[in-house]
Amino acid sequence: MLSRTTQIAVGAVLLLVGSALILGVGLQQVELPGAVGGVAAMVMAVGTLLLGTSEGGRPV
C-alpha cells in the first residue's frame, strides 16, 4: 500500500491531470472524443478516491 503522503500526492496529480484535460479541451472549444472524456473522468475519480482514503479510519 502507498504511504499517506505518496497517496495524497498521486491523488492530487491525477485529479489535476484529469481536470486539466477536460477543462483545457473545453476552453479551446475542441470536440472531445468520448473515450478521452471517459478516461479523464476515470482519472479524476481515482484521484478523488486516493485523496479521500488517505486519512486513517473509515472513509465516508
C-alpha positions as CSV (number, residue, x, y, z in Angstrom):
1,M,0.0,0.0,0.0
2,L,1.1,3.5,-0.6
3,S,2.3,5.7,2.2
4,R,0.0,8.6,3.3
5,T,2.0,11.4,1.7
6,T,2.5,9.4,-1.5
7,Q,-1.2,8.6,-1.7
8,I,-2.1,12.3,-1.3
9,A,0.5,13.4,-3.9
10,V,-0.6,10.8,-6.5
11,G,-4.2,11.6,-5.9
12,A,-3.7,15.3,-6.3
13,V,-1.7,14.8,-9.5
14,L,-4.3,12.5,-11.0
15,L,-7.1,14.9,-10.1
16,L,-5.2,17.8,-11.6
17,V,-4.4,16.0,-14.8
18,G,-8.0,14.8,-15.4
19,S,-9.4,18.2,-14.6
20,A,-6.9,20.0,-16.8
21,L,-7.6,17.7,-19.7
22,I,-11.4,18.2,-19.6
23,L,-11.2,22.0,-18.9
24,G,-8.4,22.6,-21.3
25,V,-10.2,21.0,-24.2
26,G,-13.5,22.7,-23.2
27,L,-11.9,26.1,-23.1
28,Q,-10.4,25.6,-26.6
29,Q,-13.9,24.6,-27.9
30,V,-12.5,21.4,-29.4
31,E,-14.6,18.3,-29.7
32,L,-13.6,15.8,-27.0
33,P,-13.8,12.2,-28.1
34,G,-16.0,10.0,-25.8
35,A,-13.1,7.7,-25.0
36,V,-10.8,10.5,-23.9
37,G,-13.5,12.1,-21.8
38,G,-14.2,8.7,-20.2
39,V,-10.5,8.2,-19.4
40,A,-10.3,11.7,-18.0
41,A,-13.3,11.2,-15.8
42,M,-11.9,7.9,-14.5
43,V,-8.5,9.5,-13.7
44,M,-10.4,12.2,-11.7
45,A,-12.4,9.5,-9.9
46,V,-9.3,7.6,-9.0
47,G,-7.5,10.7,-7.8
48,T,-10.5,11.6,-5.7
49,L,-10.7,8.1,-4.2
50,L,-7.0,8.3,-3.3
51,L,-7.4,11.6,-1.6
52,G,-10.5,10.6,0.2
53,T,-8.9,7.4,1.6
54,S,-5.6,8.9,2.5
55,E,-6.6,9.6,6.1
56,G,-6.8,6.8,8.6
57,G,-10.1,5.4,9.7
58,R,-13.3,4.7,7.7
59,P,-13.8,6.7,4.5
60,V,-17.2,8.3,4.2
